Amino acid sequence: MARRILVVEDEAPIREMVCFVLEQNGFQPIEAEDYDSAVNQLNEPWPDLILLDWMLPGGSGLQFIKHIKREAMTRDIPVVMLTARGEEEDRVRGLETGADDYITKPFSPKELVARIKAVMRRIFADGGGRGD
């Protein structure tokens, strides 16, 4: 079964391109365009990973991380930030809030997929996450 990735991105062209790249690499993307739709996508079957923008309508990516880390059913889902906020302070803040990796825009689709696979290897090799 393909790993499910929740793609939380408010810019439709970026979201669509990311979903296309994920599909081409054997993942099953689930789309969310804002904070509220991302929260609404947090249900069974749970995503295996969340790809998350920082700046979203309705709330920030950091608020979303805090939300999922508070809930027992979602706290172990890995999060990869994909954002235009590339200052060192932003990257550190994202990682300290709970992101497992941090990628800045513009980005390479190949590197994006490689980083997603690396995070999943770490999470699922340890027996954690929501593996099947």
C-alpha positions as CSV (number, residue, x, y, z in Angstrom):
1,M,0.0,0.0,0.0
2,A,1.3,3.5,-0.9
3,R,2.4,5.7,1.9
4,R,-0.2,8.6,2.4
5,I,1.3,12.1,2.5
6,L,-0.8,15.1,3.6
7,V,0.3,18.0,1.5
8,V,-0.6,21.3,3.3
9,E,0.1,24.1,0.9
10,D,-2.1,27.2,0.1
11,E,-0.5,27.9,-3.3
12,A,-2.4,25.7,-5.8
13,P,0.4,25.5,-8.4
14,I,3.0,24.4,-5.8
15,R,0.5,21.9,-4.2
16,E,-0.4,20.4,-7.5
17,M,3.2,20.0,-8.6
18,V,4.2,18.4,-5.3
19,C,1.2,16.0,-5.5
20,F,2.2,15.1,-9.0
21,V,5.8,14.4,-8.0
22,L,4.6,12.3,-5.0
23,E,2.3,10.3,-7.2
24,Q,5.1,9.7,-9.7
25,N,7.2,8.3,-6.9
26,G,4.6,5.9,-5.5
27,F,3.1,8.0,-2.7
28,Q,-0.6,8.8,-2.2
29,P,-1.0,12.6,-1.7
30,I,-3.9,14.1,0.2
31,E,-4.4,17.8,-0.4
32,A,-5.1,20.6,2.1
33,E,-5.1,24.2,1.1
34,D,-5.4,25.9,4.5
35,Y,-5.1,25.2,8.3
36,D,-8.8,24.1,8.7
37,S,-8.8,21.7,5.8
38,A,-5.5,20.2,7.1
39,V,-7.1,19.6,10.5
40,N,-10.1,18.1,8.8
41,Q,-7.8,15.6,6.9
42,L,-6.5,14.3,10.2
43,N,-8.6,11.1,10.4
44,E,-8.2,7.4,9.7
45,P,-6.5,6.2,7.7
46,W,-3.9,8.6,9.2
47,P,-1.3,10.1,6.9
48,D,2.1,8.5,7.1
49,L,3.8,11.9,6.8
50,I,2.8,15.6,6.6
51,L,4.4,18.0,4.2
52,L,3.6,21.4,5.7
53,D,3.9,25.0,4.6
54,W,4.5,27.6,7.4
55,M,2.3,30.4,6.1
56,L,-1.3,29.2,5.7
57,P,-4.7,30.9,5.7
58,G,-6.4,30.3,9.0
59,G,-3.3,29.5,11.1
60,S,0.4,28.8,10.8
61,G,2.2,25.6,10.1
62,L,3.8,25.9,13.5
63,Q,0.3,26.0,15.1
64,F,-0.6,22.9,13.1
65,I,2.5,21.1,14.4
66,K,1.6,22.0,18.0
67,H,-2.0,20.8,17.3
68,I,-0.9,17.3,16.1
69,K,1.8,16.9,18.7
70,R,-0.8,17.4,21.5
71,E,-3.1,14.6,20.2
72,A,-2.2,11.0,21.0
73,M,-3.4,9.7,17.6
74,T,-1.3,12.1,15.6
75,R,1.8,13.0,17.7
76,D,4.0,10.4,16.0
77,I,3.2,11.5,12.4
78,P,6.5,12.9,10.9
79,V,6.4,16.4,9.6
80,V,8.5,18.0,6.9
81,M,8.3,21.7,6.6
82,L,8.2,23.1,3.0
83,T,8.3,26.8,3.2
84,A,9.7,30.1,1.8
85,R,10.9,31.0,5.3
86,G,14.5,30.2,5.0
87,E,16.3,32.2,7.7
88,E,18.3,30.2,10.2
89,E,16.0,31.4,13.1
90,D,13.0,30.1,11.1
91,R,14.5,26.7,10.4
92,V,15.6,26.2,14.0
93,R,12.1,27.3,15.2
94,G,10.4,24.9,12.9
95,L,12.6,22.0,13.9
96,E,12.3,22.8,17.6
97,T,8.5,23.0,17.3
98,G,8.5,19.4,16.1
99,A,9.3,19.3,12.4
100,D,11.4,16.3,11.4
101,D,13.0,18.1,8.4
102,Y,12.9,21.5,6.9
103,I,13.0,22.4,3.2
104,T,13.0,25.9,1.8
105,K,11.4,27.1,-1.4
106,P,12.4,27.1,-4.2
107,F,13.3,23.4,-3.9
108,S,14.3,20.5,-6.1
109,P,11.6,17.9,-6.5
110,K,14.3,15.2,-6.5
111,E,15.6,16.4,-3.2
112,L,12.1,16.7,-1.8
113,V,11.4,13.0,-2.5
114,A,14.8,12.0,-1.2
115,R,14.2,13.8,2.1
116,I,10.7,12.4,2.4
117,K,12.1,8.9,1.9
118,A,14.9,9.5,4.4
119,V,12.4,10.6,7.1
120,M,10.2,7.6,6.4
121,R,13.2,5.2,6.6
122,R,14.1,6.6,10.0
123,I,10.5,6.5,11.3
124,F,9.4,3.2,10.0
125,A,12.7,1.4,10.4
126,D,12.4,2.1,14.2
127,G,9.0,0.5,14.3
128,G,7.4,3.9,15.0
129,G,5.0,5.9,12.9
130,R,1.8,4.4,11.5
131,G,3.3,1.7,9.3
132,D,1.5,-1.2,7.8
